[in-house]
Amino acid sequence: MDTNQILASALAFSGLFAGMAIAYFAKEELWGGKRYFLLMQKILIIIIFAIFLNYLQLNTHLKFALYLAAILVVAFIEISHYIVYFLFLPVLVFSSKNMLVFSIQASLVFAYGLPTGSLLLYERVERLKEWVKKLRKKRK
């Protein structure tokens, strides 16, 4: 990876902070949009994985089986989207040899960071509210 690709990777992962900033300034929209953020995350995981598999140029039958497995995992298994977010780093590193694939992947990772950052802030606010409720109950 050259310097430009390292900077592009850093910019791609800044989507998490951009999502947190958007959530901070648009708190009213955050509460109703949680299910859409989760759907967006799942769709982006599948797209990023599909582009990465196409880049690897695997056998068609193997690709199809991996596509199907990815869709089933994303649809039916609860995964930590924060861990998945940082697992995109190896995807960017491996796809860095092809500049077109790398730039598409970096853009998609940034887009994935937007709902992930928003949900992260949403969860922190919810935990804080629960903590405040517990404190108020203890005071009474």
C-alpha positions in Angstrom: 0.0 0.0 0.0 1.3 3.4 -0.8 0.7 6.6 1.1 -2.4 7.6 -0.8 -4.0 4.3 -0.1 -3.1 4.5 3.6 -4.7 7.9 3.8 -7.8 6.7 1.9 -8.1 3.8 4.3 -7.9 6.2 7.3 -10.6 8.3 5.6 -12.7 5.3 5.0 -12.6 4.4 8.7 -13.5 7.9 9.7 -17.1 7.1 8.7 -17.6 5.9 12.2 -16.8 9.3 13.6 -18.9 11.0 10.9 -21.8 8.8 11.8 -21.5 9.7 15.5 -21.4 13.4 14.6 -24.5 13.1 12.4 -26.3 11.3 15.2 -25.3 13.9 17.7 -26.6 16.7 15.6 -29.8 14.9 14.5 -31.0 13.2 17.6 -34.6 13.4 16.7 -34.0 11.4 13.5 -32.0 8.8 15.3 -34.7 7.2 17.4 -36.9 6.4 14.4 -34.1 5.3 12.1 -32.6 2.5 14.1 -34.1 -0.3 12.0 -33.1 1.4 8.8 -29.5 1.8 10.1 -29.4 -1.9 10.9 -30.8 -2.8 7.4 -28.2 -0.5 5.8 -25.4 -2.2 7.7 -26.5 -5.6 6.6 -26.9 -4.6 2.9 -23.4 -3.0 2.9 -21.8 -6.1 4.5 -23.2 -8.2 1.7 -22.1 -5.7 -1.0 -18.6 -5.4 0.4 -18.2 -9.1 0.7 -19.5 -9.7 -2.8 -17.1 -7.2 -4.4 -14.3 -8.7 -2.4 -15.2 -12.2 -3.7 -15.4 -11.0 -7.2 -11.9 -9.5 -6.8 -10.5 -12.8 -5.6 -11.7 -14.5 -8.9 -12.8 -17.7 -7.3 -14.7 -20.6 -9.0 -18.3 -19.6 -9.8 -19.8 -22.4 -7.7 -17.6 -21.5 -4.7 -18.6 -17.8 -5.1 -22.2 -18.7 -5.2 -21.9 -20.8 -2.1 -20.0 -18.1 -0.3 -22.6 -15.5 -1.4 -25.4 -17.6 0.0 -23.5 -18.3 3.2 -22.9 -14.5 3.7 -26.5 -13.7 3.1 -27.7 -16.4 5.6 -25.2 -15.3 8.2 -26.1 -11.6 7.9 -29.8 -12.4 7.9 -30.1 -14.9 10.7 -27.1 -14.5 13.0 -26.7 -11.6 15.4 -23.2 -10.2 14.7 -21.4 -7.3 16.3 -21.2 -4.6 13.6 -18.4 -2.9 15.4 -16.2 -6.0 15.0 -17.3 -6.4 11.4 -16.3 -2.8 10.8 -12.7 -3.4 11.8 -12.6 -6.7 9.9 -12.9 -4.6 6.7 -9.3 -3.5 7.2 -7.9 -6.8 5.7 -10.4 -6.4 2.9 -9.0 -3.0 2.1 -5.4 -4.3 2.3 -6.0 -7.2 0.0 -7.9 -5.1 -2.5 -5.3 -2.4 -2.6 -3.6 -3.9 -5.6 -6.5 -2.9 -7.8 -7.2 0.8 -7.5 -10.8 0.6 -8.8 -11.8 -2.2 -6.4 -9.9 -0.4 -3.5 -11.7 2.9 -4.1 -15.1 1.2 -4.2 -14.4 -0.8 -1.1 -13.1 2.3 0.8 -16.2 4.2 -0.1 -18.4 1.4 1.0 -16.5 1.1 4.3 -17.0 4.8 4.9 -20.7 4.4 4.1 -20.9 1.4 6.6 -19.3 3.6 9.3 -22.2 6.1 9.1 -24.9 3.9 10.5 -22.5 2.1 12.7 -21.4 5.4 14.3 -25.0 6.5 14.7 -26.0 3.3 16.3 -23.0 3.4 18.6 -24.1 6.8 19.9 -27.7 5.6 20.1 -26.6 2.7 22.3 -24.5 5.0 24.5 -27.4 7.4 25.0 -29.7 4.5 25.9 -27.3 3.1 28.5 -26.9 6.6 30.0 -30.6 7.0 30.3 -30.9 3.6 32.1 -28.1 4.5 34.4 -29.8 7.8 35.3 -33.1 6.0 36.0 -31.3 3.6 38.3 -29.7 6.5 40.1 -33.0 8.2 40.6 -34.6 5.0 41.9 -31.8 4.7 44.5 -32.2 8.3 45.6 -35.9 7.7 46.4 
